[in-house]
Structure formats: structure tokens, C-alpha cells
Amino acid sequence: MDQEQNTAPTRRTLGGWLLIAVPYLWLLILFLAPFLIVLKISLSEVAVAIPPYLPTFDLAEGWAGFTESLSQLSFENYIWLTEDDLYWKSYLSSVVIAGISTILTLLLGYPIAYGMARSPQAWRPTLLMLVILPFWTSFLIRVYAWIGILKNEGLLNQLLLFLGVIDEPLVILNTNIAVYIGIVYSYLPFLVLPLYASLERLDGSLLEAAEDLGCPPWKAFWNVTLPLSLPGVIAGCFLVFIPAVGEFVIPDLLGGSNTLMIGKTLWVEFFNNRDWPVSSAVAVILLLILVIPIVLFQNQQQKMSEKNG
Amino acid sequence: MKLKSLLTGVAVLTVMSGAAFAQDRTVNVYNWSDYIDESILEDFTKETGIKVVYDVFDSNEVLETKLLAGGTGYDIVVPTGTFLSRQIQAGVFSELDKSKLSNLDNMWKQIEERVQKYDPGNKYSINYMWGTTGIGYNVDKVKEVLGEDAPVDSFDLIFKPENMEKLKECGVFVLDAPTETFPAALNYLGMDPDSKDPEELEKAAELWKSVRPYIQKFHSSEYINALANGDICVALGWSGDVLQARDRAAEADNGVTVEYSIPKEGALMWFDQMAIPADAQHKDEAHEFLNYIMRPEVMAKASNYVYYANGNKASQEFLNDDVIGDPAIYPSKETVENLYTVTAYPPKVNRVVTRFWTSVKSGQ
């Protein structure tokens, strides 16, 4: 009896370690390694060569070479970023655009998720399917379709002109409004799905109790449903906000020349200036900006699970 | 911009050969979008059994970034002269084996000489097409807005705010290529179009900023369709692209008449050069392809299709009259003298130019 109890936990720990090792290995190969390469390039200098930067840490030089290059590290590219206000404006404008888009997505996505969770059990798989359905078409083609809808002679303007709502076509394409529409449309499923999951799990008896105790429906929603769906709201918002900050395709295709986003600035740095070191520095800073909300999110998740556990 | 070109180019066009004996011979070509008569590729495959994998881009910047990253897998690429010269410095290309290029005699000495500025000794490249950067316009709409004597033969059309203010309502597109837009502005201001002086470049940027509010979009390939459909009335664009728009409008019979003009102040003359990357896997096939392209009838077929002049003297007798006889494509001697060429910006100047261009485009 005792022996069995002693061996079982050891076996479990070993299995546990293996289980933990998989995601860590994943992170190491697909996140940490590329990040270190980008970090390395960001500390280097431009050159007319293939690839177009001077090598920094040369592994062939061994440990001595490594420590020597460590002492010669230059943060010139990062200093450069602080000297031109273009980069800060791009970061700020990306965060603002992503923030506004996230709020709009939430305002649109919450009723959808709520409606799905409240719908008859038999309908739910179909509704869920409808939310996922757009993924069957390429993201690029769906963004392209919006060009056809939003342009001056596009479907939307034709419809509004036909209905007599407007006399002149609205200029939407190549403006920030088109970017908001594009982001909200593209990322809506990422908000609806986690939100639906948390709303569906909601214990209906709590609402019945609120009703029995004379609480009007809107108040029950505000005091019971909303707080209980908060984890879903937060998860959904992060799933929208984080990729939206670094978004390139949507502002490039739908936005105008004056839509400033860090993804586009990075593109110009990389392609037009051929300055891999500075564009790597831009990417490293972007990552730092994004890591903060992710860490906050994880902390929040941990607190939640501790509370529940 | 760039993603659009990938889609409009319908990405990869593969021409398969029926010949079983040459199943492994392939050549990977990376060329500009809308830049070849595709039957040339089919004919080449029929004759040689070499399969052509054809892929397209719409900006030198995209091509250059791929080349500098290395391992592109392409056997033939087509950069513009200014970019080519910098890429030669970076060691991107392998020297041509001229013993395999028997058709080199067909080439036009005058063009080869001009290209020496970028590729000294013509060691690394052959000319595919050359052209000018000028004004494409919708004849009727411009007249409607600016009257009968609209300055369509002058950069006044684009650089005078009073003209642009009126043109705004019918739409103006400008190439998203600072290496072409800055020389144009410098030339208009009476300065050296090849200037590398930051102060002069800033003046060029100021000139662009003065008309920026009236420009609908900066893009390097969308203007072809926009002009042809009558969505815009003026574009600063590449000669052949505007002429392709003219052709598409005529074919569609949609009542749109597009014309191209080389402004009297002078325009940029550029050269698109075919070269073989140093790490190309199929160098023999690439040479065979280049030699095939340099045949007079083949080169003429290409020019007849894309409305650009080529650097192949022998091809001229096979050109259609509406190509060889069109001064917008093969300009007169006097016009050619008025054309200027530019050299690549050194990295530091390039950064300044890009920054100015970003501030023109974004207003930041």
C-alpha cells in the first residue's frame, strides 16, 4: 500500500514534466529562437551585402568572440527610433486604432454571442457553424471583397444611392473608417467564440433566482450575466486587440495613405529602406508593447482559476 | 499595395511541356506584373522542353528585399537599372556567360551604352524593356475640368496646385516609387534630377506636399485599371502601363480615351534589365531563356503586347506600326535628348528620401 503510494506520484511527476515540456519546447522553437534572431539583427548595422546587415555574434569565433561582441554592442538602432517621431506616432496610432476596433467588435460581438447562447439548443451548432464559416475563404480574399463593397462605385454606395439615403457616394475606402470595418469584420469570430463559450456555461438558475427576487431583466443582465461573462469578454478582447495592433494587410488594402500603423511603418523600413536592423528594432519594441497586455491577461486568468479552484 | 499585385498577377503561371524527355528542365522567372505576352513562354517551352515557372512583382523594393535575403529560387529576375547597380555591388548576380548568348548581336548599342551607367561593361544583364515615367490622362475628363488648353504636355498639370485642385474631383493617382517621384519634382524645380543633396530633396518633398491634398492614392499598378475604367483622370505612371490602359479602354469600348505624354520639361528614362542571381539553380536554362528572348521576333512580340520599347535593334522591323510609330513608346531623337537618367541613392540618402516620401504620403 505504502509502496504503491510512493511510486505513483513519481510517475505522475515524470509524465507531468513531459506534458509541460511540450508547450515549452514549442515556445522555444517557434517564439524564443526567432525572437533572438530578430534581436540579434536589431543590434547590427546595415550593409550592401546578402543579407543586408553586418554579422554580429559570429559563432565561429567561439566564447571569446561572443564576449567581445557583447562589449561592442550598439543600441544605435533603438536610439534612432526615439529620434524620429514617426515611430512613436505609428505605435500610438496602431494602439488607438486597435483599441477603437476592439470596442466596436465587443459592442457588435456581445449581442451575437448572447443571442447564440440564449437560442434553442438545437440551433446552436448551426449558429456556431455560421460564425466559423468565413474562415473557409482566404482572409486576403475577404478583405479584397470589402474593396468592392466600400469603393465609390461599390455595392454599399450603389445601394444607398438607390434607396435615396445619400445623394453623393460616401468616401469610405482608403480612410480609417474602412480600416475599422475591416478589422471588426475580420476579428469578430475571435471575440464571439470565447464569449459564447463563457455565456453558454452560465448557470441559468442564477437568473431565475434574480427574477424570483424581483430583479428586472436589464438589472439581472448587468449584475449577473455581465460579471460572469467577464473572462470571455477579456479573452475575446485580447484576441482582437493583440493581432490588430500589428495588422498590416487591412490598413494596406483598405486604409489611405495617411493611415499610420506600425505594420506599414515596419514594411517601409524593411522594403524601401532595406534597413533590417532598424526594422528588427521596431519589431522588438512592438513585441514589448504587446507582451504587457498578455502578461496582464495571464495574471488575471491565474487569479480567476485560483478563485475557482 | 504589394499584396494586391500578388493577387492581380494571379501569382504563378506554370507552362507545362508535353515533352517527356526534358521533364526536369525548369527555369524560374520573376518579372514585373503585366509585362509579357504569355504565349512567348508557351512557345519557349514547346521549342526547348524547358518548363517556365513565372511569378510577378510590382515594385523594385519587393524584388530587392527578396534578392538580399538570398535563396530566392529564381533563375531570372528583372530589376530596374538603378536597383540593379546596387544589387551588383551586393554580389547578388552572376556574370553572364556570353558564349551562350549568340543573339547578343541583336541588341541596340545605344541602349547598351546608356545601361553601362548601372552595369559597367554590360556584364551582368541584358535590356528587356525601357521606358519613361510621364503623365497618363483621360482626355475628355481633363478637358472637362481644365478646359481645352489643359497643360497635358507639362508637369504643370501635376505640380501646380490650382490645376490639381480641379483634377481632384476626377481623381489623381501617383506612383508609389520615391526613386521616380523625387527626380520628377527636382527636374520640375530646375534642379538636377539625380541630386543627392538632402536640402534639394527636401524642396522636392515640399513640392509634393503642396499638391498632396489632391492626390487620391499612391500606388504602382492600380492606375492601369483605374485609368482604363475612367475611375481617375490623371496618373503619374510608366509609359507602357498607361498605354496598356489606353488599349484596355479601347477594347472595352467604354467611352474612355486614355493618352500618355512625355512632359516637355523632360522625363525619367529607365531600363528594366534581365539578370541571373548568383545562387540560381538553373543557369543553363536561364541562359537559354535569355537567348530566346533576344530573338528579334520574340522581343517584337513582347513589345507589341506590353507597349514598351525594347533594347533589341533587330526586333524593330517586326514591331507593329502602332508601337514603333508611336512617339510615346519610341520617342523622337529630340525627346530622347530631353530624357534624363538617375543613379541609385546611397543608403543614408535613401533613408532620407524614404522618410520624406512617408511624410508626403502620410502628412506626418
Interface residues (C-beta under 8 A of the other chain):
Chain A: V46 V48 A49 I50 P51 P52 D84 D85 L86 K89 L140 Y144 N152 E153 N174 V249 D252 L253 G256 S257 N258 T259 L260 T265 W267 V268 F270 F271 N272 N273 R274 D275
Chain B: M1 K2 L3 K4 L7 S59 E61 V62 E64 T65 L67 L68 A69 G70 R86 Q89 A90 G91 V92 P178 I215 Q216 K217 F218 D231 P347 N350 R351 T354 R355 W357 T358 S359 K361 S362 G363 Q364
